[in-house]
Amino acid sequence: MVVPPWTRKEVIGDCTLYQGDMRQVLPALDERAHLCVTDAPYRLTSGGKAKTIDGQRQGMGGKLGGDKYDNKGALMQLLPWSEMPTPIFAALKDNADAYVMANSSHVAEAQLSFVTAGFKHHELLTWRKGSATRQPFYMRDQEF
């Protein structure tokens, strides 16, 4: 039995969505894609300080809780921005679109990497999330 290189595949009408490591998924596609939408993992801004109120440390919870996150910026395996665009570009049809999400700290590096790989930059779009992303300081409610 051949194990596919993705962890999940969903077909919705004539659209197929793959979840997995792009380095394995993209070369395995039967045909080049019309579109790439990715919210690739990127290094979070590290720093900030938890406050202490009435002797209790008031920090982040969940994935960003002190028992799981050392506040150095890496929550998961990261692929450098410079290594992302080339396999994506190769997996797309000519003149296909790619939407790549990044926070304000990574927009410039992401844009430079994708343009260097052959993509054309058309516009910087803003995704307003509706509620702020929890972090040690400056709560963000958008990605680009």
N, CA, C and O atoms as a GROMACS GRO file, in nm:
protein
  576
    1MET      N    1   0.084  -0.118   0.000
    1MET     CA    2   0.000   0.000   0.000
    1MET      C    3   0.089   0.125   0.000
    1MET      O    4   0.178   0.138   0.083
    2VAL      N    5   0.063   0.215  -0.093
    2VAL     CA    6   0.140   0.338  -0.103
    2VAL      C    7   0.078   0.443  -0.011
    2VAL      O    8  -0.042   0.470  -0.018
    3VAL      N    9   0.159   0.502   0.075
    3VAL     CA   10   0.111   0.604   0.167
    3VAL      C   11   0.127   0.740   0.100
    3VAL      O   12   0.238   0.776   0.057
    4PRO      N   13   0.019   0.818   0.089
    4PRO     CA   14   0.030   0.949   0.024
    4PRO      C   15   0.115   1.044   0.109
    4PRO      O   16   0.126   1.026   0.231
    5PRO      N   17   0.175   1.145   0.046
    5PRO     CA   18   0.261   1.237   0.119
    5PRO      C   19   0.185   1.347   0.194
    5PRO      O   20   0.248   1.439   0.247
    6TRP      N   21   0.053   1.339   0.200
    6TRP     CA   22  -0.024   1.439   0.273
    6TRP      C   23  -0.095   1.371   0.389
    6TRP      O   24  -0.115   1.250   0.389
    7THR      N   25  -0.132   1.451   0.489
    7THR     CA   26  -0.201   1.398   0.605
    7THR      C   27  -0.352   1.403   0.589
    7THR      O   28  -0.426   1.332   0.657
    8ARG      N   29  -0.398   1.489   0.496
    8ARG     CA   30  -0.541   1.499   0.470
    8ARG      C   31  -0.563   1.555   0.331
    8ARG      O   32  -0.490   1.643   0.286
    9LYS      N   33  -0.665   1.504   0.263
    9LYS     CA   34  -0.701   1.551   0.130
    9LYS      C   35  -0.852   1.569   0.127
    9LYS      O   36  -0.927   1.477   0.160
   10GLU      N   37  -0.897   1.688   0.088
   10GLU     CA   38  -1.040   1.718   0.080
   10GLU      C   39  -1.074   1.765  -0.060
   10GLU      O   40  -1.005   1.851  -0.115
   11VAL      N   41  -1.178   1.709  -0.119
   11VAL     CA   42  -1.225   1.752  -0.250
   11VAL      C   43  -1.357   1.823  -0.229
   11VAL      O   44  -1.452   1.767  -0.174
   12ILE      N   45  -1.362   1.947  -0.274
   12ILE     CA   46  -1.482   2.030  -0.263
   12ILE      C   47  -1.513   2.079  -0.404
   12ILE      O   48  -1.448   2.171  -0.454
   13GLY      N   49  -1.610   2.019  -0.467
   13GLY     CA   50  -1.640   2.053  -0.607
   13GLY      C   51  -1.520   2.017  -0.693
   13GLY      O   52  -1.474   1.903  -0.691
   14ASP      N   53  -1.471   2.114  -0.770
   14ASP     CA   54  -1.354   2.088  -0.854
   14ASP      C   55  -1.224   2.135  -0.789
   14ASP      O   56  -1.122   2.151  -0.856
   15CYS      N   57  -1.229   2.157  -0.658
   15CYS     CA   58  -1.111   2.202  -0.584
   15CYS      C   59  -1.062   2.092  -0.491
   15CYS      O   60  -1.142   2.028  -0.422
   16THR      N   61  -0.932   2.069  -0.489
   16THR     CA   62  -0.873   1.970  -0.400
   16THR      C   63  -0.777   2.041  -0.305
   16THR      O   64  -0.688   2.114  -0.348
   17LEU      N   65  -0.796   2.018  -0.177
   17LEU     CA   66  -0.712   2.076  -0.073
   17LEU      C   67  -0.625   1.967  -0.011
   17LEU      O   68  -0.675   1.859   0.021
   18TYR      N   69  -0.496   1.996   0.005
   18TYR     CA   70  -0.402   1.901   0.064
   18TYR      C   71  -0.345   1.961   0.192
   18TYR      O   72  -0.309   2.079   0.196
   19GLN      N   73  -0.337   1.880   0.294
   19GLN     CA   74  -0.272   1.923   0.417
   19GLN      C   75  -0.148   1.836   0.434
   19GLN      O   76  -0.156   1.713   0.433
   20GLY      N   77  -0.034   1.900   0.450
   20GLY     CA   78   0.090   1.826   0.469
   20GLY      C   79   0.209   1.914   0.445
   20GLY      O   80   0.196   2.034   0.423
   21ASP      N   81   0.325   1.854   0.449
   21ASP     CA   82   0.450   1.925   0.425
   21ASP      C   83   0.464   1.946   0.275
   21ASP      O   84   0.471   1.850   0.198
   22MET      N   85   0.467   2.072   0.234
   22MET     CA   86   0.470   2.102   0.090
   22MET      C   87   0.587   2.039   0.019
   22MET      O   88   0.579   2.012  -0.101
   23ARG      N   89   0.696   2.014   0.090
   23ARG     CA   90   0.814   1.954   0.025
   23ARG      C   91   0.785   1.812  -0.021
   23ARG      O   92   0.852   1.763  -0.112
   24GLN      N   93   0.687   1.745   0.040
   24GLN     CA   94   0.647   1.612  -0.004
   24GLN      C   95   0.523   1.617  -0.092
   24GLN      O   96   0.513   1.541  -0.189
   25VAL      N   97   0.428   1.706  -0.061
   25VAL     CA   98   0.300   1.710  -0.133
   25VAL      C   99   0.317   1.764  -0.275
   25VAL      O  100   0.270   1.702  -0.370
   26LEU      N  101   0.383   1.878  -0.291
   26LEU     CA  102   0.389   1.943  -0.423
   26LEU      C  103   0.451   1.856  -0.532
   26LEU      O  104   0.394   1.849  -0.641
   27PRO      N  105   0.563   1.788  -0.508
   27PRO     CA  106   0.618   1.703  -0.615
   27PRO      C  107   0.530   1.583  -0.649
   27PRO      O  108   0.545   1.523  -0.756
   28ALA      N  109   0.438   1.547  -0.559
   28ALA     CA  110   0.353   1.430  -0.582
   28ALA      C  111   0.223   1.462  -0.655
   28ALA      O  112   0.148   1.371  -0.688
   29LEU      N  113   0.196   1.588  -0.682
   29LEU     CA  114   0.072   1.624  -0.752
   29LEU      C  115   0.074   1.570  -0.894
   29LEU      O  116   0.177   1.572  -0.961
   30ASP      N  117  -0.042   1.522  -0.940
   30ASP     CA  118  -0.054   1.467  -1.075
   30ASP      C  119  -0.045   1.575  -1.182
   30ASP      O  120   0.000   1.548  -1.294
   31GLU      N  121  -0.088   1.694  -1.150
   31GLU     CA  122  -0.082   1.804  -1.248
   31GLU      C  123  -0.052   1.933  -1.173
   31GLU      O  124  -0.067   1.941  -1.051
   32ARG      N  125  -0.010   2.031  -1.247
   32ARG     CA  126   0.021   2.159  -1.186
   32ARG      C  127  -0.108   2.228  -1.142
   32ARG      O  128  -0.212   2.213  -1.204
   33ALA      N  129  -0.098   2.304  -1.034
   33ALA     CA  130  -0.216   2.364  -0.971
   33ALA      C  131  -0.247   2.502  -1.027
   33ALA      O  132  -0.161   2.569  -1.083
   34HIS      N  133  -0.372   2.541  -1.009
   34HIS     CA  134  -0.419   2.674  -1.051
   34HIS      C  135  -0.396   2.779  -0.943
   34HIS      O  136  -0.392   2.898  -0.972
   35LEU      N  137  -0.382   2.735  -0.818
   35LEU     CA  138  -0.378   2.828  -0.706
   35LEU      C  139  -0.304   2.766  -0.588
   35LEU      O  140  -0.315   2.646  -0.562
   36CYS      N  141  -0.230   2.849  -0.517
   36CYS     CA  142  -0.171   2.807  -0.390
   36CYS      C  143  -0.212   2.909  -0.284
   36CYS      O  144  -0.191   3.029  -0.301
   37VAL      N  145  -0.270   2.860  -0.175
   37VAL     CA  146  -0.301   2.944  -0.059
   37VAL      C  147  -0.229   2.879   0.058
   37VAL      O  148  -0.252   2.763   0.090
   38THR      N  149  -0.141   2.956   0.122
   38THR     CA  150  -0.066   2.898   0.232
   38THR      C  151  -0.052   2.996   0.348
   38THR      O  152  -0.028   3.116   0.328
   39ASP      N  153  -0.066   2.944   0.466
   39ASP     CA  154  -0.036   3.017   0.589
   39ASP      C  155   0.078   2.939   0.652
   39ASP      O  156   0.062   2.871   0.753
   40ALA      N  157   0.192   2.953   0.589
   40ALA     CA  158   0.310   2.875   0.629
   40ALA      C  159   0.352   2.911   0.771
   40ALA      O  160   0.337   3.025   0.813
   41PRO      N  161   0.405   2.814   0.845
   41PRO     CA  162   0.454   2.847   0.979
   41PRO      C  163   0.574   2.941   0.969
   41PRO      O  164   0.665   2.918   0.889
   42TYR      N  165   0.575   3.043   1.050
   42TYR     CA  166   0.687   3.136   1.054
   42TYR      C  167   0.718   3.170   1.198
   42TYR      O  168   0.635   3.153   1.288
   43ARG      N  169   0.838   3.218   1.219
   43ARG     CA  170   0.884   3.251   1.354
   43ARG      C  171   0.800   3.365   1.410
   43ARG      O  172   0.782   3.468   1.344
   44LEU      N  173   0.751   3.346   1.531
   44LEU     CA  174   0.677   3.451   1.599
   44LEU      C  175   0.775   3.552   1.656
   44LEU      O  176   0.893   3.522   1.675
   45THR      N  177   0.726   3.670   1.684
   45THR     CA  178   0.807   3.770   1.750
   45THR      C  179   0.828   3.723   1.892
   45THR      O  180   0.733   3.696   1.965
   46SER      N  181   0.953   3.713   1.932
   46SER     CA  182   0.981   3.669   2.068
   46SER      C  183   0.998   3.790   2.158
   46SER      O  184   1.007   3.904   2.111
   47GLY      N  185   1.002   3.765   2.283
   47GLY     CA  186   1.022   3.873   2.378
   47GLY      C  187   0.895   3.902   2.454
   47GLY      O  188   0.803   3.821   2.458
   48GLY      N  189   0.892   4.018   2.514
   48GLY     CA  190   0.779   4.053   2.598
   48GLY      C  191   0.796   3.990   2.735
   48GLY      O  192   0.872   3.895   2.751
   49LYS      N  193   0.727   4.043   2.830
   49LYS     CA  194   0.740   3.992   2.965
   49LYS      C  195   0.604   3.965   3.024
   49LYS      O  196   0.510   4.043   3.005
   50ALA      N  197   0.594   3.855   3.094
   50ALA     CA  198   0.471   3.826   3.165
   50ALA      C  199   0.464   3.916   3.287
   50ALA      O  200   0.566   3.946   3.349
   51LYS      N  201   0.346   3.960   3.322
   51LYS     CA  202   0.326   4.044   3.439
   51LYS      C  203   0.296   3.958   3.559
   51LYS      O  204   0.246   3.846   3.545
   52THR      N  205   0.327   4.009   3.676
   52THR     CA  206   0.292   3.941   3.800
   52THR      C  207   0.192   4.029   3.873
   52THR      O  208   0.220   4.145   3.903
   53ILE      N  209   0.075   3.974   3.901
   53ILE     CA  210  -0.030   4.046   3.971
   53ILE      C  211  -0.067   3.965   4.094
   53ILE      O  212  -0.105   3.848   4.084
   54ASP      N  213  -0.056   4.028   4.211
   54ASP     CA  214  -0.085   3.961   4.338
   54ASP      C  215  -0.010   3.829   4.352
   54ASP      O  216  -0.064   3.730   4.400
   55GLY      N  217   0.116   3.830   4.309
   55GLY     CA  218   0.200   3.712   4.322
   55GLY      C  219   0.176   3.604   4.217
   55GLY      O  220   0.245   3.503   4.217
   56GLN      N  221   0.079   3.624   4.128
   56GLN     CA  222   0.048   3.528   4.024
   56GLN      C  223   0.105   3.575   3.891
   56GLN      O  224   0.084   3.690   3.852
   57ARG      N  225   0.176   3.487   3.822
   57ARG     CA  226   0.230   3.520   3.691
   57ARG      C  227   0.117   3.522   3.590
   57ARG      O  228   0.046   3.423   3.574
   58GLN      N  229   0.099   3.635   3.522
   58GLN     CA  230  -0.008   3.651   3.424
   58GLN      C  231   0.055   3.642   3.285
   58GLN      O  232   0.099   3.743   3.230
   59GLY      N  233   0.058   3.525   3.230
   59GLY     CA  234   0.119   3.505   3.098
   59GLY      C  235   0.018   3.449   3.000
   59GLY      O  236  -0.103   3.454   3.022
   60MET      N  237   0.070   3.395   2.896
   60MET     CA  238  -0.012   3.338   2.792
   60MET      C  239  -0.053   3.197   2.830
   60MET      O  240   0.008   3.134   2.917
   61GLY      N  241  -0.157   3.148   2.766
   61GLY     CA  242  -0.201   3.012   2.788
   61GLY      C  243  -0.197   2.934   2.659
   61GLY      O  244  -0.148   2.985   2.558
   62GLY      N  245  -0.247   2.812   2.660
   62GLY     CA  246  -0.252   2.730   2.540
   62GLY      C  247  -0.115   2.704   2.482
   62GLY      O  248  -0.021   2.675   2.556
   63LYS      N  249  -0.102   2.713   2.348
   63LYS     CA  250   0.026   2.690   2.281
   63LYS      C  251   0.136   2.783   2.330
   63LYS      O  252   0.254   2.749   2.326
   64LEU      N  253   0.095   2.903   2.377
   64LEU     CA  254   0.194   3.002   2.419
   64LEU      C  255   0.217   3.000   2.569
   64LEU      O  256   0.284   3.089   2.622
   65GLY      N  257   0.163   2.901   2.638
   65GLY     CA  258   0.184   2.890   2.782
   65GLY      C  259   0.330   2.862   2.814
   65GLY      O  260   0.401   2.797   2.738
   66GLY      N  261   0.374   2.912   2.928
   66GLY     CA  262   0.515   2.900   2.968
   66GLY      C  263   0.565   2.757   2.974
   66GLY      O  264   0.685   2.733   2.959
   67ASP      N  265   0.476   2.660   2.997
   67ASP     CA  266   0.518   2.520   3.004
   67ASP      C  267   0.541   2.460   2.865
   67ASP      O  268   0.602   2.354   2.854
   68LYS      N  269   0.492   2.527   2.758
   68LYS     CA  270   0.506   2.474   2.623
   68LYS      C  271   0.590   2.562   2.531
   68LYS      O  272   0.641   2.516   2.430
   69TYR      N  273   0.603   2.689   2.567
   69TYR     CA  274   0.666   2.786   2.477
   69TYR      C  275   0.772   2.864   2.553
   69TYR      O  276   0.743   2.924   2.657
   70ASP      N  277   0.894   2.864   2.500
   70ASP     CA  278   1.006   2.930   2.569
   70ASP      C  279   1.024   3.076   2.532
   70ASP      O  280   1.122   3.138   2.574
   71ASN      N  281   0.931   3.132   2.455
   71ASN     CA  282   0.932   3.274   2.416
   71ASN      C  283   1.050   3.308   2.327
   71ASN      O  284   1.097   3.423   2.328
   72LYS      N  285   1.099   3.212   2.249
   72LYS     CA  286   1.209   3.238   2.156
   72LYS      C  287   1.160   3.244   2.011
   72LYS      O  288   1.241   3.260   1.920
   73GLY      N  289   1.031   3.230   1.989
   73GLY     CA  290   0.976   3.253   1.857
   73GLY      C  291   0.939   3.130   1.775
   73GLY      O  292   0.867   3.145   1.677
   74ALA      N  293   0.985   3.011   1.811
   74ALA     CA  294   0.959   2.893   1.728
   74ALA      C  295   0.860   2.799   1.798
   74ALA      O  296   0.891   2.742   1.903
   75LEU      N  297   0.742   2.785   1.740
   75LEU     CA  298   0.642   2.694   1.796
   75LEU      C  299   0.639   2.561   1.723
   75LEU      O  300   0.586   2.462   1.775
   76MET      N  301   0.695   2.556   1.603
   76MET     CA  302   0.692   2.435   1.521
   76MET      C  303   0.811   2.436   1.427
   76MET      O  304   0.888   2.531   1.425
   77GLN      N  305   0.825   2.330   1.351
   77GLN     CA  306   0.934   2.324   1.253
   77GLN      C  307   0.913   2.436   1.152
   77GLN      O  308   0.804   2.453   1.098
   78LEU      N  309   1.019   2.509   1.125
   78LEU     CA  310   1.010   2.623   1.034
   78LEU      C  311   1.094   2.599   0.910
   78LEU      O  312   1.205   2.545   0.918
   79LEU      N  313   1.042   2.641   0.796
   79LEU     CA  314   1.115   2.638   0.670
   79LEU      C  315   1.148   2.783   0.639
   79LEU      O  316   1.057   2.866   0.638
   80PRO      N  317   1.273   2.815   0.613
   80PRO     CA  318   1.306   2.955   0.583
   80PRO      C  319   1.227   3.006   0.464
   80PRO      O  320   1.199   2.932   0.370
   81TRP      N  321   1.190   3.135   0.468
   81TRP     CA  322   1.115   3.195   0.359
   81TRP      C  323   1.184   3.171   0.225
   81TRP      O  324   1.117   3.149   0.124
   82SER      N  325   1.314   3.176   0.223
   82SER     CA  326   1.388   3.161   0.098
   82SER      C  327   1.371   3.022   0.034
   82SER      O  328   1.394   3.007  -0.085
   83GLU      N  329   1.330   2.921   0.112
   83GLU     CA  330   1.313   2.785   0.061
   83GLU      C  331   1.169   2.753   0.021
   83GLU      O  332   1.144   2.648  -0.040
   84MET      N  333   1.075   2.839   0.052
   84MET     CA  334   0.933   2.812   0.023
   84MET      C  335   0.893   2.834  -0.122
   84MET      O  336   0.826   2.748  -0.179
   85PRO      N  337   0.930   2.946  -0.185
   85PRO     CA  338   0.868   2.979  -0.314
   85PRO      C  339   0.905   2.890  -0.432
   85PRO      O  340   0.820   2.867  -0.517
   86THR      N  341   1.025   2.840  -0.440
   86THR     CA  342   1.066   2.763  -0.558
   86THR      C  343   0.981   2.639  -0.579
   86THR      O  344   0.933   2.618  -0.690
   87PRO      N  345   0.959   2.554  -0.478
   87PRO     CA  346   0.871   2.438  -0.502
   87PRO      C  347   0.726   2.477  -0.530
   87PRO      O  348   0.658   2.408  -0.605
   88ILE      N  349   0.680   2.587  -0.471
   88ILE     CA  350   0.544   2.633  -0.499
   88ILE      C  351   0.534   2.680  -0.644
   88ILE      O  352   0.440   2.644  -0.715
   89PHE      N  353   0.631   2.759  -0.688
   89PHE     CA  354   0.632   2.809  -0.826
   89PHE      C  355   0.633   2.694  -0.925
   89PHE      O  356   0.562   2.698  -1.026
   90ALA      N  357   0.713   2.591  -0.898
   90ALA     CA  358   0.724   2.475  -0.988
   90ALA      C  359   0.594   2.395  -0.994
   90ALA      O  360   0.567   2.329  -1.094
   91ALA      N  361   0.514   2.400  -0.888
   91ALA     CA  362   0.391   2.320  -0.882
   91ALA      C  363   0.270   2.392  -0.941
   91ALA      O  364   0.163   2.334  -0.952
   92LEU      N  365   0.288   2.519  -0.980
   92LEU     CA  366   0.175   2.597  -1.032
   92LEU      C  367   0.177   2.608  -1.184
   92LEU      O  368   0.283   2.607  -1.246
   93LYS      N  369   0.058   2.618  -1.242
   93LYS     CA  370   0.046   2.646  -1.386
   93LYS      C  371   0.099   2.786  -1.413
   93LYS      O  372   0.109   2.868  -1.322
   94ASP      N  373   0.133   2.813  -1.538
   94ASP     CA  374   0.174   2.948  -1.575
   94ASP      C  375   0.064   3.047  -1.541
   94ASP      O  376  -0.055   3.018  -1.560
   95ASN      N  377   0.102   3.160  -1.491
   95ASN     CA  378   0.009   3.268  -1.454
   95ASN      C  379  -0.089   3.230  -1.343
   95ASN      O  380  -0.193   3.294  -1.329
   96ALA      N  381  -0.057   3.128  -1.265
   96ALA     CA  382  -0.141   3.091  -1.151
   96ALA      C  383  -0.117   3.191  -1.037
   96ALA      O  384  -0.017   3.263  -1.036
   97ASP      N  385  -0.207   3.193  -0.943
   97ASP     CA  386  -0.196   3.283  -0.828
   97ASP      C  387  -0.148   3.209  -0.705
   97ASP      O  388  -0.168   3.089  -0.690
   98ALA      N  389  -0.084   3.284  -0.617
   98ALA     CA  390  -0.044   3.233  -0.487
   98ALA      C  391  -0.077   3.339  -0.383
   98ALA      O  392  -0.044   3.456  -0.400
   99TYR      N  393  -0.140   3.297  -0.275
   99TYR     CA  394  -0.168   3.383  -0.161
   99TYR      C  395  -0.088   3.329  -0.044
   99TYR      O  396  -0.108   3.215  -0.001
  100VAL      N  397   0.001   3.411   0.006
  100VAL     CA  398   0.094   3.369   0.112
  100VAL      C  399   0.073   3.460   0.231
  100VAL      O  400   0.091   3.581   0.221
  101MET      N  401   0.036   3.404   0.344
  101MET     CA  402   0.009   3.484   0.463
  101MET      C  403   0.134   3.498   0.549
  101MET      O  404   0.211   3.403   0.564
  102ALA      N  405   0.150   3.616   0.604
  102ALA     CA  406   0.263   3.644   0.693
  102ALA      C  407   0.222   3.756   0.788
  102ALA      O  408   0.133   3.835   0.758
  103ASN      N  409   0.288   3.762   0.903
  103ASN     CA  410   0.260   3.874   0.992
  103ASN      C  411   0.349   3.992   0.954
  103ASN      O  412   0.433   3.980   0.865
  104SER      N  413   0.331   4.103   1.020
  104SER     CA  414   0.402   4.226   0.982
  104SER      C  415   0.553   4.212   0.991
  104SER      O  416   0.625   4.284   0.921
  105SER      N  417   0.603   4.123   1.074
  105SER     CA  418   0.748   4.105   1.089
  105SER      C  419   0.810   4.031   0.970
  105SER      O  420   0.931   4.036   0.952
  106HIS      N  421   0.727   3.962   0.889
  106HIS     CA  422   0.780   3.876   0.784
  106HIS      C  423   0.739   3.916   0.642
  106HIS      O  424   0.779   3.850   0.546
  107VAL      N  425   0.661   4.022   0.628
  107VAL     CA  426   0.611   4.061   0.496
  107VAL      C  427   0.726   4.088   0.398
  107VAL      O  428   0.725   4.036   0.286
  108ALA      N  429   0.823   4.166   0.439
  108ALA     CA  430   0.932   4.204   0.347
  108ALA      C  431   1.012   4.082   0.302
  108ALA      O  432   1.040   4.068   0.184
  109GLU      N  433   1.049   3.994   0.396
  109GLU     CA  434   1.127   3.876   0.361
  109GLU      C  435   1.047   3.780   0.272
  109GLU      O  436   1.102   3.724   0.177
  110ALA      N  437   0.919   3.762   0.303
  110ALA     CA  438   0.835   3.675   0.221
  110ALA      C  439   0.822   3.731   0.080
  110ALA      O  440   0.836   3.658  -0.018
  111GLN      N  441   0.795   3.860   0.069
  111GLN     CA  442   0.779   3.922  -0.063
  111GLN      C  443   0.907   3.910  -0.144
  111GLN      O  444   0.902   3.872  -0.261
  112LEU      N  445   1.021   3.940  -0.086
  112LEU     CA  446   1.148   3.930  -0.157
  112LEU      C  447   1.174   3.787  -0.204
  112LEU      O  448   1.216   3.766  -0.317
  113SER      N  449   1.149   3.690  -0.118
  113SER     CA  450   1.173   3.549  -0.152
  113SER      C  451   1.084   3.504  -0.268
  113SER      O  452   1.132   3.435  -0.358
  114PHE      N  453   0.958   3.541  -0.266
  114PHE     CA  454   0.866   3.497  -0.371
  114PHE      C  455   0.895   3.567  -0.504
  114PHE      O  456   0.887   3.504  -0.609
  115VAL      N  457   0.927   3.694  -0.501
  115VAL     CA  458   0.961   3.766  -0.624
  115VAL      C  459   1.091   3.710  -0.683
  115VAL      O  460   1.102   3.694  -0.805
  116THR      N  461   1.187   3.679  -0.598
  116THR     CA  462   1.314   3.622  -0.644
  116THR      C  463   1.291   3.487  -0.712
  116THR      O  464   1.364   3.452  -0.805
  117ALA      N  465   1.192   3.410  -0.667
  117ALA     CA  466   1.163   3.278  -0.725
  117ALA      C  467   1.084   3.286  -0.855
  117ALA      O  468   1.063   3.184  -0.921
  118GLY      N  469   1.038   3.406  -0.895
  118GLY     CA  470   0.967   3.420  -1.021
  118GLY      C  471   0.825   3.471  -1.011
  118GLY      O  472   0.762   3.499  -1.113
  119PHE      N  473   0.773   3.483  -0.890
  119PHE     CA  474   0.638   3.535  -0.874
  119PHE      C  475   0.637   3.685  -0.899
  119PHE      O  476   0.738   3.753  -0.882
  120LYS      N  477   0.521   3.736  -0.940
  120LYS     CA  478   0.501   3.880  -0.953
  120LYS      C  479   0.417   3.926  -0.835
  120LYS      O  480   0.315   3.865  -0.803
  121HIS      N  481   0.459   4.033  -0.771
  121HIS     CA  482   0.382   4.086  -0.659
  121HIS      C  483   0.276   4.181  -0.714
  121HIS      O  484   0.308   4.277  -0.784
  122HIS      N  485   0.150   4.154  -0.681
  122HIS     CA  486   0.042   4.238  -0.732
  122HIS      C  487  -0.010   4.334  -0.627
  122HIS      O  488  -0.034   4.451  -0.657
  123GLU      N  489  -0.027   4.286  -0.505
  123GLU     CA  490  -0.084   4.372  -0.402
  123GLU      C  491  -0.064   4.308  -0.265
  123GLU      O  492  -0.061   4.186  -0.251
  124LEU      N  493  -0.050   4.391  -0.166
  124LEU     CA  494  -0.044   4.345  -0.028
  124LEU      C  495  -0.187   4.352   0.027
  124LEU      O  496  -0.245   4.461   0.036
  125LEU      N  497  -0.242   4.238   0.062
  125LEU     CA  498  -0.378   4.230   0.113
  125LEU      C  499  -0.375   4.216   0.265
  125LEU      O  500  -0.278   4.166   0.321
  126THR      N  501  -0.480   4.261   0.330
  126THR     CA  502  -0.491   4.251   0.475
  126THR      C  503  -0.606   4.158   0.510
  126THR      O  504  -0.718   4.175   0.461
  127TRP      N  505  -0.577   4.061   0.596
  127TRP     CA  506  -0.680   3.972   0.649
  127TRP      C  507  -0.709   4.021   0.791
  127TRP      O  508  -0.628   4.002   0.881
  128ARG      N  509  -0.823   4.082   0.810
  128ARG     CA  510  -0.863   4.126   0.943
  128ARG      C  511  -0.929   4.008   1.012
  128ARG      O  512  -1.033   3.959   0.968
  129LYS      N  513  -0.869   3.964   1.120
  129LYS     CA  514  -0.912   3.842   1.187
  129LYS      C  515  -1.036   3.860   1.274
  129LYS      O  516  -1.106   3.764   1.304
  130GLY      N  517  -1.063   3.982   1.315
  130GLY     CA  518  -1.180   4.005   1.398
  130GLY      C  519  -1.148   4.009   1.546
  130GLY      O  520  -1.208   4.085   1.621
  131SER      N  521  -1.053   3.928   1.587
  131SER     CA  522  -1.007   3.934   1.726
  131SER      C  523  -0.855   3.925   1.726
  131SER      O  524  -0.795   3.863   1.638
  132ALA      N  525  -0.798   3.985   1.824
  132ALA     CA  526  -0.651   3.995   1.830
  132ALA      C  527  -0.587   3.860   1.860
  132ALA      O  528  -0.641   3.779   1.935
  133THR      N  529  -0.469   3.838   1.801
  133THR     CA  530  -0.389   3.720   1.828
  133THR      C  531  -0.322   3.738   1.964
  133THR      O  532  -0.262   3.842   1.990
  134ARG      N  533  -0.332   3.639   2.049
  134ARG     CA  534  -0.272   3.649   2.182
  134ARG      C  535  -0.121   3.641   2.169
  134ARG      O  536  -0.068   3.554   2.100
  135GLN      N  537  -0.054   3.731   2.235
  135GLN     CA  538   0.091   3.731   2.240
  135GLN      C  539   0.133   3.815   2.358
  135GLN      O  540   0.050   3.884   2.418
  136PRO      N  541   0.262   3.811   2.394
  136PRO     CA  542   0.306   3.881   2.514
  136PRO      C  543   0.289   4.033   2.511
  136PRO      O  544   0.278   4.095   2.617
  137PHE      N  545   0.286   4.092   2.395
  137PHE     CA  546   0.267   4.237   2.384
  137PHE      C  547   0.195   4.268   2.254
  137PHE      O  548   0.169   4.176   2.177
  138TYR      N  549   0.162   4.390   2.227
  138TYR     CA  550   0.093   4.436   2.107
  138TYR      C  551   0.007   4.329   2.039
  138TYR      O  552   0.056   4.248   1.960
  139MET      N  553  -0.116   4.329   2.072
  139MET     CA  554  -0.210   4.231   2.018
  139MET      C  555  -0.241   4.265   1.872
  139MET      O  556  -0.283   4.376   1.841
  140ARG      N  557  -0.221   4.169   1.783
  140ARG     CA  558  -0.246   4.189   1.640
  140ARG      C  559  -0.380   4.128   1.602
  140ARG      O  560  -0.418   4.022   1.652
  141ASP      N  561  -0.451   4.196   1.514
  141ASP     CA  562  -0.578   4.143   1.466
  141ASP      C  563  -0.578   4.127   1.314
  141ASP      O  564  -0.683   4.125   1.251
  142GLN      N  565  -0.456   4.117   1.257
  142GLN     CA  566  -0.447   4.104   1.111
  142GLN      C  567  -0.322   4.029   1.069
  142GLN      O  568  -0.224   4.020   1.143
  143GLU      N  569  -0.328   3.975   0.949
  143GLU     CA  570  -0.212   3.919   0.880
  143GLU      C  571  -0.214   3.975   0.740
  143GLU      O  572  -0.315   4.031   0.696
  144PHE      N  573  -0.104   3.961   0.671
  144PHE     CA  574  -0.091   4.015   0.537
  144PHE      C  575  -0.070   3.902   0.438
  144PHE      O  576  -0.057   3.927   0.318
   0.00000   0.00000   0.00000
